[in-house]
């Protein structure tokens, strides 16, 4: 298993854009293209984008960003777009991406990591705690979880 940071490995940029677009088809393709492209030369630590590689095949992805289209702009950073290919689910591979985001969050000096989701019971396995609801610009709401970085 290998976690690839797109910022540290910009040669993966186009692969990452395509993988995120395929993994999250409800998101306008331009969003990932623009976000990932501009993250490579960003002035600040955020955003970060990751690919999870197993035997030279990309099987997952995630991002570490300042806001996940959620009303709680006072909270950051956010892990977002966590995705593991269906045939690789059930092996805790998502935990590798979460751990990478946690490590980078700590390295950047943040004390907490956040995520928004409709899932109940999954992220609690990784010590995320539900802290309330947040609201998206398109009218939906999501559960907000927080992970204290130690």
VOPAGU-2260 file (C-alpha; in pm, 1 decimal, decimal comma):
REM VOPAGU-2260
SITE   aa  ch    i         X         Y         Z
SITE  UNK   A    0       0,0       0,0       0,0
SITE  UNK   A    1     117,2     344,7     -87,7
SITE  UNK   A    2     -39,5     682,3     -14,9
SITE  UNK   A    3      48,3     936,0    -281,0
SITE  UNK   A    4      37,4    1305,5    -196,1
SITE  UNK   A    5     -44,1    1493,2    -516,0
SITE  UNK   A    6     139,2    1800,6    -392,2
SITE  UNK   A    7     454,6    1594,6    -334,3
SITE  UNK   A    8     403,3    1396,2    -655,2
SITE  UNK   A    9     255,0    1640,1    -909,5
SITE  UNK   A   10     311,5    1389,5   -1189,5
SITE  UNK   A   11      -2,9    1215,6   -1050,2
SITE  UNK   A   12    -218,5    1527,2   -1099,9
SITE  UNK   A   13    -408,6    1406,8   -1407,1
SITE  UNK   A   14    -451,5    1057,4   -1263,0
SITE  UNK   A   15    -588,3    1210,0    -941,8
SITE  UNK   A   16    -829,3    1440,8   -1123,7
SITE  UNK   A   17    -968,1    1152,2   -1327,5
SITE  UNK   A   18    -994,8     921,9   -1025,2
SITE  UNK   A   19   -1175,8    1179,5    -808,1
SITE  UNK   A   20   -1411,1    1264,7   -1095,7
SITE  UNK   A   21   -1496,7     895,8   -1148,4
SITE  UNK   A   22   -1532,7     829,7    -775,6
SITE  UNK   A   23   -1759,2    1129,2    -711,9
SITE  UNK   A   24   -1966,7    1170,4   -1031,6
SITE  UNK   A   25   -2223,7    1395,4    -860,2
SITE  UNK   A   26   -1955,8    1664,7    -819,5
SITE  UNK   A   27   -1900,2    1885,2   -1122,2
SITE  UNK   A   28   -1579,8    1756,4   -1289,7
SITE  UNK   A   29   -1435,8    2108,2   -1303,4
SITE  UNK   A   30   -1434,6    2123,0    -920,8
SITE  UNK   A   31   -1173,7    1848,0    -877,8
SITE  UNK   A   32    -973,6    1964,3   -1177,2
SITE  UNK   A   33    -949,0    2316,4   -1038,6
SITE  UNK   A   34    -892,8    2216,8    -674,0
SITE  UNK   A   35    -625,1    1957,9    -741,9
SITE  UNK   A   36    -443,6    2166,6   -1003,6
SITE  UNK   A   37    -417,8    2469,6    -774,7
SITE  UNK   A   38    -326,6    2266,6    -465,0
SITE  UNK   A   39      13,2    2176,4    -607,7
SITE  UNK   A   40     151,6    2530,2    -583,3
SITE  UNK   A   41     -67,8    2651,2    -295,2
SITE  UNK   A   42      85,1    2908,7     -60,3
SITE  UNK   A   43     -52,5    2735,3     246,5
SITE  UNK   A   44     -43,4    2379,7     374,5
SITE  UNK   A   45    -402,3    2318,5     267,3
SITE  UNK   A   46    -542,1    2175,4      48,1
SITE  UNK   A   47    -388,8    1831,5      19,6
SITE  UNK   A   48    -510,4    1551,2    -208,6
SITE  UNK   A   49    -421,3    1184,0    -174,6
SITE  UNK   A   50    -445,5     865,1    -376,4
SITE  UNK   A   51    -424,8     517,5    -226,3
SITE  UNK   A   52    -229,2     275,3    -442,5
SITE  UNK   A   53    -219,0    -101,9    -411,4
SITE  UNK   A   54      16,8    -292,0    -641,1
SITE  UNK   A   55      38,9      -7,0    -893,3
SITE  UNK   A   56    -340,9      36,1    -905,6
SITE  UNK   A   57    -526,0     332,4    -756,5
SITE  UNK   A   58    -796,1     200,6    -521,9
SITE  UNK   A   59    -889,2     504,7    -313,3
SITE  UNK   A   60    -869,3     876,4    -255,5
SITE  UNK   A   61    -926,6    1155,2      -5,0
SITE  UNK   A   62    -867,1    1525,2      40,4
SITE  UNK   A   63    -772,2    1753,3     327,4
SITE  UNK   A   64    -932,9    2094,2     276,4
SITE  UNK   A   65   -1040,5    2415,3     449,2
SITE  UNK   A   66   -1416,5    2368,6     402,9
SITE  UNK   A   67   -1627,6    2084,1     265,6
SITE  UNK   A   68   -1914,9    2300,1     130,7
SITE  UNK   A   69   -2059,7    2310,8     482,4
SITE  UNK   A   70   -2191,5    2599,3     693,7
SITE  UNK   A   71   -1935,6    2553,4     972,3
SITE  UNK   A   72   -1658,6    2772,2     832,8
SITE  UNK   A   73   -1523,2    2808,0    1186,1
SITE  UNK   A   74   -1407,0    2445,5    1177,9
SITE  UNK   A   75   -1109,2    2318,8     974,6
SITE  UNK   A   76    -938,9    2126,3     828,1
SITE  UNK   A   77   -1183,0    1876,8     680,0
SITE  UNK   A   78   -1110,3    1533,9     539,5
SITE  UNK   A   79   -1326,1    1494,8     232,2
SITE  UNK   A   80   -1401,0    1273,8     -65,6
SITE  UNK   A   81   -1290,4     957,4     114,0
SITE  UNK   A   82   -1345,1     676,8    -132,8
SITE  UNK   A   83   -1234,3     314,4    -160,5
SITE  UNK   A   84   -1318,3     106,6    -469,5
SITE  UNK   A   85   -1602,9    -130,5    -387,8
SITE  UNK   A   86   -1403,0    -449,3    -441,9
SITE  UNK   A   87   -1146,4    -329,4    -185,2
SITE  UNK   A   88   -1391,9    -227,4      86,4
SITE  UNK   A   89   -1405,3    -416,0     414,0
SITE  UNK   A   90   -1027,1    -417,6     454,7
SITE  UNK   A   91    -994,0     -93,2     656,0
SITE  UNK   A   92    -810,0      73,5     366,4
SITE  UNK   A   93   -1002,4     393,3     437,1
SITE  UNK   A   94    -825,4     406,8     772,5
SITE  UNK   A   95    -495,5     454,0     588,0
SITE  UNK   A   96    -626,6     770,3     422,6
SITE  UNK   A   97    -774,2     892,2     751,0
SITE  UNK   A   98    -441,4     835,2     924,9
SITE  UNK   A   99    -254,6    1026,6     652,9
SITE  UNK   A  100    -494,7    1319,4     690,9
SITE  UNK   A  101    -460,0    1300,4    1071,1
SITE  UNK   A  102     -79,7    1301,3    1047,8
SITE  UNK   A  103     -77,5    1594,7     805,9
SITE  UNK   A  104    -328,9    1781,8    1022,3
SITE  UNK   A  105     -98,7    1743,8    1319,7
SITE  UNK   A  106     207,4    1840,5    1113,4
SITE  UNK   A  107      27,7    2161,7    1011,9
SITE  UNK   A  108     -35,4    2246,2    1377,5
SITE  UNK   A  109    -410,4    2186,9    1392,2
SITE  UNK   A  110    -565,9    2026,5    1699,3
SITE  UNK   A  111    -874,4    1878,0    1534,3
SITE  UNK   A  112    -982,0    1717,1    1208,6
SITE  UNK   A  113   -1341,3    1734,4    1081,8
SITE  UNK   A  114   -1564,0    1554,3     837,5
SITE  UNK   A  115   -1922,5    1576,4     724,8
SITE  UNK   A  116   -2124,3    1272,9     624,6
SITE  UNK   A  117   -2460,7    1103,8     637,0
SITE  UNK   A  118   -2298,4     781,8     765,3
SITE  UNK   A  119   -2364,5     676,7    1121,6
SITE  UNK   A  120   -2136,7     425,7    1294,4
SITE  UNK   A  121   -1846,6     414,8    1048,5
SITE  UNK   A  122   -1625,8     708,9    1146,3
SITE  UNK   A  123   -1683,7     647,4    1515,6
SITE  UNK   A  124   -1462,5     337,5    1470,2
SITE  UNK   A  125   -1176,5     578,9    1400,1
SITE  UNK   A  126   -1243,0     793,8    1710,7
SITE  UNK   A  127   -1442,0    1065,1    1534,6
SITE  UNK   A  128   -1714,6    1211,5    1758,2
SITE  UNK   A  129   -2042,9    1352,1    1633,1
SITE  UNK   A  130   -2064,5    1723,1    1724,5
SITE  UNK   A  131   -2375,6    1842,4    1540,4
SITE  UNK   A  132   -2537,7    1917,5    1208,8
SITE  UNK   A  133   -2410,0    2140,6     930,0
SITE  UNK   A  134   -2581,6    2277,7     621,8
SITE  UNK   A  135   -2480,1    2267,9     255,7
SITE  UNK   A  136   -2545,5    2541,3      -3,4
SITE  UNK   A  137   -2772,6    2305,1    -200,8
SITE  UNK   A  138   -3013,3    2273,2      94,7
SITE  UNK   A  139   -2907,1    1941,4     246,0
SITE  UNK   A  140   -2759,2    1887,1     589,3
SITE  UNK   A  141   -2487,3    1653,3     710,9
SITE  UNK   A  142   -2360,6    1516,8    1036,9
SITE  UNK   A  143   -2035,6    1680,1    1149,1
SITE  UNK   A  144   -1767,4    1473,8    1318,5
SITE  UNK   A  145   -1454,3    1584,8    1499,1
SITE  UNK   A  146   -1130,9    1399,5    1570,8
SITE  UNK   A  147    -903,4    1539,9    1838,9
SITE  UNK   A  148    -542,3    1527,3    1722,4
SITE  UNK   A  149    -306,6    1405,4    1991,6
